């Protein structure tokens, strides 16, 4: 079986020099919450939260791309 799309995005993030973390929680009255973050040694950190892992990684990738445009 091949990698899931969010796993490929995680590989892209790591290849770009970011360390990432993943957390999934079941929250009463809300349901599933997926949190992903990316950080690196220069102090930059980005955090995204969504109800699906893919949606959280899409948000995180967008944040990293927008941050790259500002440099």
Helices and strands as residue ranges (DSSP letters): H 5-15, E 19-27, E 31-39, E 45-50, H 53-69
